[in-house]
Amino acid sequence: MTSLFQKELSRYKKKFDSLFLGYIPKTPKSLWQPVIYHFKSGGKRWRPFLVRVIAKMYRVPSLESLPLEAIVELTHNWTLIHDDIEDGDTLRRGSPTVWKKFGIDYGVNSGDAMFALSFKILKDSEKKWGRKNTLYVLEKFVEMLNLLTEGQNLEFDFRRKIGNIKTSDYLTMIKKKTAALPKFGLISIAKLGGARERAIKSLEVFCDNIFPAFQIRDDVLNLIGGKDCGEEVGGDIKEGKRTLPILHLMNNVSLRERNSLLKTLTKGRNRVASGEVKRVVGLMEEKKSIKYTFSFIEKLVIKGKEALFNIVPSRGRVILEEIASWLSQKRDF
């Protein structure tokens, strides 16, 4: 049975894609062609969709909400383009990544262009939002960008660290890297709609739990694959990423196995054989690391949903509850 959230998202995506592309300049063609290619390669659009959901809850007109939706989607996509370059990923959503198709130089530059375009959209929105609200969104936008880079940097640091990494430190990293962007969108639109402080605090708690759950679920998909996994299975192991299943495994193996695991994680992407990836995944299954991770996700989802009790019952709240479950489960549409 199709949920309310699935119906609304499907309907929203059809309209949003054409509206989003309307923000993309036509020239110079070689600058914006990689952007259009990347955007058309796929994506669920749930981040801008959530902005629209909150906008409806607080009666923000769609014309005032759309610029923020576009900024959120632009930011998401340019960070993906840069992530693929940093990680050396050749596939994104089942297609060649931008840098692989157009070159690293065009990949970096097109991502930078999207970043700059976000500020132009924000500036142009002052006519709709007013000066005070625009400055508020700008402040939150800059704050979010700082968190994104800090989160990415923490991930780099973790890859080079030989000692134990605490789960709390890992959560700090993914809250910055994964939760900061959608949180920016939801809090900003709620503020534009005049939401009370109590409701904003509840949305913050919702974001700080649900979006990390989403990232952890994607980390598991990277290990075990799946119908909706458009990236290289096991790529995180080759890159040496310290995901939650890896952290659990490292804390539940012998010293000898741990040293062997660290050797694999620090080899470098192009030097890790597929057999080594299978061995690590096999160890995870043996030590119940993946089972532990699913349990961890469930706790985050419960806590995130509980935060919605302070949100007035509405169609929007139902959608938030449904998307909380969807983000933390396998996504097949």
C-alpha positions as CSV (number, residue, x, y, z in Angstrom):
1,M,0.0,0.0,0.0
2,T,1.4,3.4,-1.0
3,S,1.7,5.8,1.9
4,L,0.6,9.4,2.0
5,F,4.3,10.4,1.9
6,Q,5.1,8.3,-1.2
7,K,2.1,9.8,-3.1
8,E,3.0,13.3,-2.1
9,L,6.7,12.9,-2.9
10,S,6.0,11.4,-6.3
11,R,3.6,14.3,-7.2
12,Y,6.1,16.8,-5.9
13,K,9.1,15.5,-7.7
14,K,7.4,15.8,-11.1
15,K,6.8,19.5,-10.6
16,F,10.0,20.3,-8.7
17,D,12.4,19.0,-11.3
18,S,11.3,21.4,-14.0
19,L,11.2,24.3,-11.5
20,F,14.6,23.5,-10.2
21,L,16.1,23.4,-13.7
22,G,14.7,26.8,-14.3
23,Y,17.2,28.2,-11.8
24,I,20.2,26.7,-13.8
25,P,21.7,29.2,-16.2
26,K,21.9,28.2,-19.9
27,T,25.4,29.5,-20.5
28,P,28.3,28.9,-20.5
29,K,27.2,25.4,-21.6
30,S,30.4,23.6,-20.6
31,L,30.0,24.9,-17.0
32,W,26.3,24.0,-16.5
33,Q,26.1,20.8,-18.6
34,P,27.7,18.7,-15.9
35,V,25.2,20.2,-13.4
36,I,22.2,19.2,-15.5
37,Y,23.7,15.8,-16.2
38,H,24.2,15.1,-12.5
39,F,20.7,16.4,-11.5
40,K,19.0,14.3,-14.2
41,S,20.9,11.1,-13.2
42,G,18.3,10.7,-10.4
43,G,17.7,11.4,-6.8
44,K,14.6,11.2,-4.6
45,R,14.2,15.0,-3.9
46,W,13.1,14.3,-0.3
47,R,15.2,17.1,1.1
48,P,13.4,19.9,-0.8
49,F,10.1,18.0,-0.4
50,L,10.4,18.2,3.4
51,V,10.9,22.0,3.1
52,R,7.6,22.1,1.2
53,V,5.9,19.9,3.8
54,I,6.9,22.3,6.6
55,A,5.9,25.3,4.4
56,K,2.4,23.9,4.1
57,M,2.2,23.2,7.8
58,Y,2.9,26.9,8.5
59,R,1.1,28.3,5.5
60,V,4.1,29.6,3.7
61,P,3.2,30.2,0.0
62,S,4.9,27.9,-2.5
63,L,6.6,30.9,-4.2
64,E,8.3,31.8,-1.0
65,S,9.2,28.2,-0.2
66,L,10.6,27.3,-3.6
67,P,13.9,29.3,-3.4
68,L,14.8,27.5,-0.2
69,E,13.9,24.2,-1.7
70,A,16.2,25.0,-4.6
71,I,19.1,26.0,-2.3
72,V,18.7,22.8,-0.3
73,E,18.8,20.7,-3.5
74,L,21.7,22.6,-5.0
75,T,23.7,22.2,-1.9
76,H,23.0,18.5,-1.7
77,N,24.1,17.9,-5.3
78,W,27.3,20.0,-5.3
79,T,28.4,18.3,-2.2
80,L,27.8,14.9,-3.9
81,I,29.9,16.0,-6.9
82,H,32.7,17.0,-4.6
83,D,32.4,13.9,-2.4
84,D,32.7,11.7,-5.5
85,I,36.0,13.4,-6.4
86,E,37.3,13.2,-2.8
87,D,36.4,9.5,-2.5
88,G,37.3,8.5,-6.0
89,D,33.8,7.1,-6.6
90,T,33.1,6.4,-10.3
91,L,29.4,5.6,-9.9
92,R,26.6,7.8,-8.6
93,R,23.0,6.6,-8.8
94,G,24.1,3.9,-11.2
95,S,25.7,6.3,-13.7
96,P,29.3,7.6,-14.1
97,T,30.0,10.4,-11.7
98,V,30.5,13.9,-13.0
99,W,34.3,13.9,-12.6
100,K,34.5,10.5,-14.3
101,K,32.4,11.7,-17.3
102,F,33.6,15.3,-17.6
103,G,37.0,15.3,-15.8
104,I,38.0,16.4,-12.3
105,D,38.5,20.0,-13.4
106,Y,35.0,20.4,-14.6
107,G,33.7,18.4,-11.6
108,V,35.2,20.8,-9.1
109,N,34.2,23.9,-11.0
110,S,30.6,22.9,-11.6
111,G,30.2,22.1,-7.9
112,D,31.6,25.6,-7.1
113,A,29.2,27.1,-9.6
114,M,26.2,25.5,-7.8
115,F,27.6,26.8,-4.5
116,A,27.7,30.3,-5.9
117,L,24.3,30.0,-7.4
118,S,22.8,29.2,-4.0
119,F,23.9,32.6,-2.7
120,K,22.4,34.4,-5.7
121,I,19.0,32.7,-5.1
122,L,19.2,33.6,-1.5
123,K,19.9,37.2,-2.3
124,D,17.1,37.4,-4.9
125,S,14.7,36.0,-2.3
126,E,14.8,39.1,-0.1
127,K,11.9,40.6,-2.1
128,K,9.8,37.6,-1.0
129,W,11.1,37.1,2.5
130,G,12.0,40.5,3.7
131,R,15.4,41.7,5.0
132,K,15.1,40.3,8.5
133,N,14.1,36.8,7.4
134,T,16.7,36.8,4.6
135,L,19.5,37.6,7.1
136,Y,18.2,34.8,9.3
137,V,18.3,32.2,6.5
138,L,21.7,33.5,5.4
139,E,23.1,33.1,9.0
140,K,21.7,29.5,9.1
141,F,23.0,28.8,5.7
142,V,26.6,29.8,6.5
143,E,26.3,27.9,9.8
144,M,25.2,24.8,7.9
145,L,28.0,25.1,5.4
146,N,30.6,25.2,8.2
147,L,29.1,22.1,9.8
148,L,29.2,20.3,6.4
149,T,32.9,21.0,6.0
150,E,33.6,20.1,9.6
151,G,31.8,16.8,9.2
152,Q,33.6,15.9,6.0
153,N,36.9,16.8,7.7
154,L,36.1,14.6,10.7
155,E,35.5,11.7,8.3
156,F,38.9,12.3,6.7
157,D,40.5,12.3,10.2
158,F,38.8,9.1,11.1
159,R,40.2,7.3,8.1
160,R,43.7,8.1,9.3
161,K,43.1,7.2,12.9
162,I,44.5,3.9,14.1
163,G,43.0,4.0,17.6
164,N,39.4,3.5,18.6
165,I,36.8,6.0,17.5
166,K,33.9,6.5,19.9
167,T,30.3,6.1,18.7
168,S,29.6,9.5,20.1
169,D,32.3,11.0,17.9
170,Y,31.0,9.1,14.9
171,L,27.5,10.5,15.6
172,T,28.9,14.0,15.8
173,M,30.4,13.5,12.4
174,I,27.3,12.3,10.7
175,K,25.1,15.0,12.4
176,K,27.3,17.6,10.8
177,K,27.8,15.9,7.4
178,T,24.3,14.4,6.9
179,A,21.8,16.1,9.2
180,A,23.0,19.7,9.0
181,L,21.6,20.3,5.4
182,P,18.0,19.0,5.8
183,K,17.9,20.5,9.3
184,F,18.8,23.9,7.8
185,G,15.9,23.6,5.3
186,L,13.3,22.5,7.9
187,I,14.3,25.1,10.6
188,S,14.6,27.9,8.1
189,I,11.1,27.4,6.5
190,A,9.5,26.9,9.9
191,K,11.0,30.2,11.0
192,L,9.7,31.9,7.8
193,G,6.3,30.5,8.7
194,G,6.4,32.0,12.2
195,A,6.7,28.6,14.1
196,R,7.0,28.8,17.8
197,E,10.3,28.1,19.5
198,R,8.9,24.8,21.0
199,A,8.0,23.5,17.6
200,I,11.4,24.5,16.2
201,K,13.2,22.7,19.0
202,S,11.2,19.6,18.3
203,L,12.1,19.7,14.7
204,E,15.7,20.0,15.6
205,V,15.5,16.8,17.7
206,F,13.7,15.1,14.9
207,C,16.5,16.1,12.4
208,D,19.3,15.1,14.8
209,N,18.0,11.6,15.0
210,I,16.2,10.8,11.8
211,F,18.9,12.0,9.3
212,P,21.8,10.2,11.1
213,A,19.5,7.1,10.9
214,F,19.3,7.6,7.2
215,Q,23.0,7.9,6.8
216,I,23.7,4.8,8.9
217,R,21.2,2.9,6.8
218,D,22.9,4.0,3.6
219,D,26.3,2.8,5.1
220,V,24.8,-0.6,5.6
221,L,23.5,-0.6,2.0
222,N,27.0,0.1,0.8
223,L,28.1,-3.1,2.5
224,I,25.3,-5.5,1.5
225,G,24.0,-3.8,-1.7
226,G,20.4,-3.7,-2.7
227,K,18.0,-2.7,-5.4
228,D,18.3,1.0,-4.7
229,C,22.0,1.0,-4.1
230,G,23.5,2.9,-7.1
231,E,27.0,3.0,-5.8
232,E,29.9,0.5,-5.7
233,V,29.1,-2.2,-3.0
234,G,31.8,-2.2,-0.4
235,G,33.3,1.1,-1.6
236,D,33.3,2.4,2.0
237,I,35.6,-0.4,3.1
238,K,38.0,0.3,0.2
239,E,38.0,4.0,1.2
240,G,38.7,3.2,4.8
241,K,35.5,4.9,6.1
242,R,34.8,4.4,9.7
243,T,31.1,3.6,9.6
244,L,29.1,2.3,12.5
245,P,29.3,-1.4,11.4
246,I,33.1,-1.0,11.1
247,L,33.3,0.6,14.6
248,H,31.3,-2.2,16.1
249,L,33.4,-4.9,14.4
250,M,36.7,-3.3,15.5
251,N,35.5,-3.4,19.1
252,N,34.4,-7.1,18.9
253,V,37.3,-8.9,17.2
254,S,40.7,-10.2,18.5
255,L,43.7,-7.9,18.4
256,R,45.1,-9.9,15.5
257,E,41.9,-9.6,13.5
258,R,41.7,-5.9,14.4
259,N,45.2,-5.3,13.1
260,S,44.3,-7.1,9.9
261,L,41.2,-5.1,9.5
262,L,43.1,-1.8,10.0
263,K,45.6,-2.9,7.4
264,T,42.7,-3.4,4.9
265,L,41.1,0.0,5.8
266,T,44.3,1.9,5.4
267,K,45.6,0.4,2.2
268,G,44.0,2.9,-0.1
269,R,41.0,2.4,-2.4
270,N,42.8,1.0,-5.4
271,R,44.8,-1.6,-3.4
272,V,41.9,-3.4,-1.7
273,A,40.8,-6.5,-3.5
274,S,37.1,-7.6,-3.7
275,G,38.0,-10.7,-1.7
276,E,39.1,-8.5,1.2
277,V,35.8,-6.7,1.1
278,K,33.9,-10.0,1.3
279,R,36.1,-11.1,4.2
280,V,35.3,-7.9,6.2
281,V,31.6,-8.2,5.5
282,G,31.7,-11.9,6.5
283,L,33.3,-10.9,9.8
284,M,30.5,-8.3,10.3
285,E,27.9,-11.0,9.9
286,E,29.7,-13.3,12.2
287,K,30.1,-10.6,14.9
288,K,26.5,-9.4,14.4
289,S,27.8,-5.9,13.5
290,I,25.1,-5.3,10.9
291,K,22.4,-6.6,13.3
292,Y,23.7,-4.2,15.9
293,T,23.6,-1.3,13.4
294,F,19.9,-2.0,12.5
295,S,19.1,-1.9,16.2
296,F,20.9,1.4,16.6
297,I,18.9,2.8,13.7
298,E,15.6,1.8,15.2
299,K,16.5,3.6,18.5
300,L,17.2,6.8,16.6
301,V,14.0,6.6,14.6
302,I,11.9,6.1,17.8
303,K,13.6,9.1,19.4
304,G,13.1,11.2,16.3
305,K,9.4,10.3,16.1
306,E,8.8,11.0,19.7
307,A,10.0,14.6,19.2
308,L,7.0,15.1,16.8
309,F,4.6,14.8,19.7
310,N,5.2,18.6,20.3
311,I,4.1,19.3,16.7
312,V,0.4,20.0,16.2
313,P,-1.3,17.0,14.6
314,S,-1.7,17.6,10.9
315,R,-1.2,16.1,7.5
316,G,2.4,17.3,7.5
317,R,3.1,15.6,10.8
318,V,1.8,12.3,9.3
319,I,4.2,12.7,6.4
320,L,7.1,13.4,8.8
321,E,6.3,10.2,10.7
322,E,6.2,8.2,7.5
323,I,9.4,9.7,6.1
324,A,11.1,8.9,9.4
325,S,10.4,5.2,8.8
326,W,11.2,5.3,5.0
327,L,14.5,7.0,5.4
328,S,15.7,4.3,7.8
329,Q,14.5,1.4,5.7
330,K,15.3,0.1,2.3
331,R,14.1,2.5,-0.4
332,D,12.9,0.8,-3.6
333,F,11.1,3.5,-5.5
